Amino acid sequence: MKVPYAKKRRNLNSILREAHRARRYHRHAVKTFFNYDWAAIEGDRAAVVKKLLQVTGGGRYLEIGCAENLLFDQVSAEVKVGVDPARGGTLRMTSDTFFAQNEETFDVVFIDGLHVYDQVRRDVANALDVVRPGGWIALHDMFPRDWIEEHTPQISTSRWTGDPWKVAFELIGAKGVEFRLLAIDHGVGVIRVLEQDVDLPDRRAELAPQRFAWFAEHLAELPVIDWPAAQAWFDPPAKAVKPRAAKADGAAAAKPKASRATTVRRKAR
């Protein structure tokens, strides 16, 4: 069951402020709209984090940007660290300060801090340095539906993704990781870390000036999947049960017993 995430209340002042900002940046407006009703779509950020902790053994969890702890309080892990400069979590500091002094490693990192490309890119690069091979990094607000949701500086007073989507186009070219963009809950990007010392390709000169129109035009380049496909991707591949070698006299090899095969499949999950 999904936990309803709080939406910012809009009063008359916020509506007027948003309308003023939209007029100010109207030159960036495009008609494209991705018609995703996130509340009606299966899967959300909490389901992602819980699944990733399950497949890694539920060990060490780091959350960047905790706000009211709406996600942080849903997560169970042996070690939980939450970093937020204003409220929530366990440490009151910026992510840059945390990573500069951190000496710990983590199995799962969730990034939902400042929704601007430069900051998210630093958070991803730093997270890659503290996640063990076999671990995961997830990022929230990676799928803006229209130009107002995406616009930086912020226009919308109720729903703002910003432009962290730009780092997705760097991640698809990174070696030593796998990346998927989940079309759930305002877009959840997920990185499977395969190797130590992963270098994030630097496309800042190209991506920094881009806006929603570019995202919409190039979206097909990203590996976008739904929640059922994501769950299949999260699970480690099952180990095949090899048949026993044939006997020297030519007799057929005995088939593995059903109980033995069942045990192997359970270990693979």
N, C-alpha and C positions, 0 to 999 in steps of 0.2 A: 504493500500500500504506500502510495506516495505521501510524503509530508508536504503540506501546502507551504510554500515559501512566501514570506511576506512581500507584498508589493507596496511601494511608496504611495502614500495617499496624495491625491492631486486636489488642491484647492484652487480658488479662482486666481490667486497670484501666480501659482506655478503654471497654470494653463496659459496665462497671459505671457509669462516669461518664456515659455516654450515657443509660443507663437512668434514672439519677437525674435528669438534666436533663429527660428526656421526662416523667417524673412531675411535675416541678416546673411545667412549662408545659403540662400536659395540657388545661387549659381552652382552649387554642388548637387542639387536635387536631380534624382532620376526616378522614373516611374516603376522600375522593377520592384516587385515584392514577392518574397518567398512565403507562400501561404502555409506555414507550419503553425498548428495550434499546439504549442508545447505541453499544455496541461492535459491534452487528450492523447498524447503520444506515450507509448510504453517506455519506461526507463527514465532515470534522472541521475543527478550527480551522486546522490547517496548510494544508489544501487551500484554505480560504477565503482566507487571507493570500496564498498563492502565486498564486491566481487574480486577486486584486485588484492585486497588483504587476504581473502580466502585462498586465492591461488598461490600467494606467496607465503602462506602459513600464519598470517595475522600478526606479524612482528612489529616493525617500527614505522610509525606514520607521522608525516610532517604536513601541516596545512599552512599555506601562505594566504592571508586575508581571511579572517574568521568572522568579522562583524558581530552579529548577534549569536554566534555559535549554532546556527540552524543546521549546519552540516556537522560541525565538530562534535556536538553532543550526541549525534547518531552513530558515531564511529567507535568501535571497540578494537583496541590494539594493545599489545603489551607495553608499548611506549607511544605516547601521543604528545606531539609538540605543535602548538598553534602560535603563529606569529602574526601580530597585528599592531600597528602603531596607535590605534585609537581604542579598540574594545575587543573583547572576546579572546579566545585562545589562552595560552599560558605565558607568553612573552610579549611585553609591551615595547616593541621596537619595529623598525622598518625591516623589510626582507634583506635589503643590502647590508644593513648592520648585522643581522643574524648570520648571513652566509660568510661575512668577513671574519667572524669569530667562531663559527661552528667547526667542530672536529668530529662530529658524529656522522654515521651513514644511516640510510633509511631504505625501506623496502617499497614504500608508496609515498609519493609527494603529490599533493593537490594544490594547484595554483589558482587563486581567485582574488588577487590583490588589485592594484591599480590597473585599470583597463586601458592602458596605452601601450603601444607596440614596444617602445624602447625599454620600459620597465618589465613587461612580460618577457621580452627576449632575454634580459639579464636574469630574471628568475628561472627561466628554462635552462640557460647556460649553467647557472649555479647549481640547479637541481641535478643536472647531468653529472656534476662532479661528486654528488653525495649519494646517488642511488647506485646500489650494487647491480652488477649484471644479473639479469633475471627479474629486476624490479621494474616499477612502473611510475610514470609521471602523467597526471591528468590536468587539463586546463579548462576552465569554465568560460562561457560567453564567447565562443569561437565561431558562431554562425549568426551574424546579423541578418534580419529579414528585410530591412529597408535602409535607406540612406540616413534617416533620422536616428534609428537605433545605433548605427555604426559611427555617426559623425563625431570627430574629435577636432575641436573642443565639443564638449557634451551639449546636446540640444535637449533631448528627452529628459524630463524630470521623473519619469516613472519606470522606463525600461531602457537601459543603456548597456550595450555590449562593448562599445569602443572598437579599437582596431587590433586586438591581439591576434586576429585571424592571419595577420601578415606572417607571423612566425611559422604558421602551418606550411607556407610555401618554401620555407627554409628547411623544415623538418623532412619534407618529402625527398630532399636531396642529401640528407645526412646519412653517413655510413655508420653502422653499428647500432642502429635503432630501426624499429618499425613504427609507423605512424598511421593512425586512423582518425577520421573526424566523425563522431557519432552525431547523427541528426536527432538529438534528444535534448530537452532542457536548455534551450538557447545555445546549443552546440557544445559538446564536450570533446576536446581533443585528447587523445590518449597515445602515449609513447611507451613502447616496450623497449627497455634498455637491454641490448644484447652483448655489448662489449664495454670494457673500461676505457676511459679517456676518449669520449666521443666529441668530435669537433662539429659545432653548428655552422653550416655554411653561412657566409655573410652576404646577404642580398639587400642590406639596408639602403644603399644608394638607389636601388631600383624600387624597393617597396615603400620606403618612408613617405614619399609624396602621394601614394595611391589612395583612392577612396573607394566607396562602396561600388561604384560603377565598374572598377577594375576587378574587385572581388567577384561580382556577379558574372563578368565576362570570362573569368578564369576558374570558376568554381569546379568545372568538369575535370580539372587537373588534380583535384584533391580526392583521396580515397574515402568517400562518404559512405557510411554504412548505418543500418538501423540497429535497434537493440538486440534482436535475435542473432543477427550476424556478429555483433560485438561479443556476445556471450560465447559463441563458438570460437571466436578468435582468442578470447581470454584463456580458455581452457588449454592446458598443455596437450600436445598430440599424444594419442594413445600409443603405447608400445605394442608392436605386433608380437604375437606369440609364435615363435618358430616351431615347426614340427620336428619331432625327434628324428634322428638319422635312421635310415633303414638298416635292418640287421644284416650281417654278413651273408646269411644264407638266402637273402633276397626277400624275406618276409616283409610285409608292409609295416611302416612305422606306426607305432601306437598313437592314437589321437590323445591330446591332452584331456584330462578329466574336466568335467564341467565346473567343478568347484575350484580347480586350479585356475581356469580361464577367468572365472568371476573375480578371483582375488587379484589377478593381474590388472583387470580393468579398473578395479577400485583404487589401486595404487596410482593409476594414471590420472585420476581426477584431481 
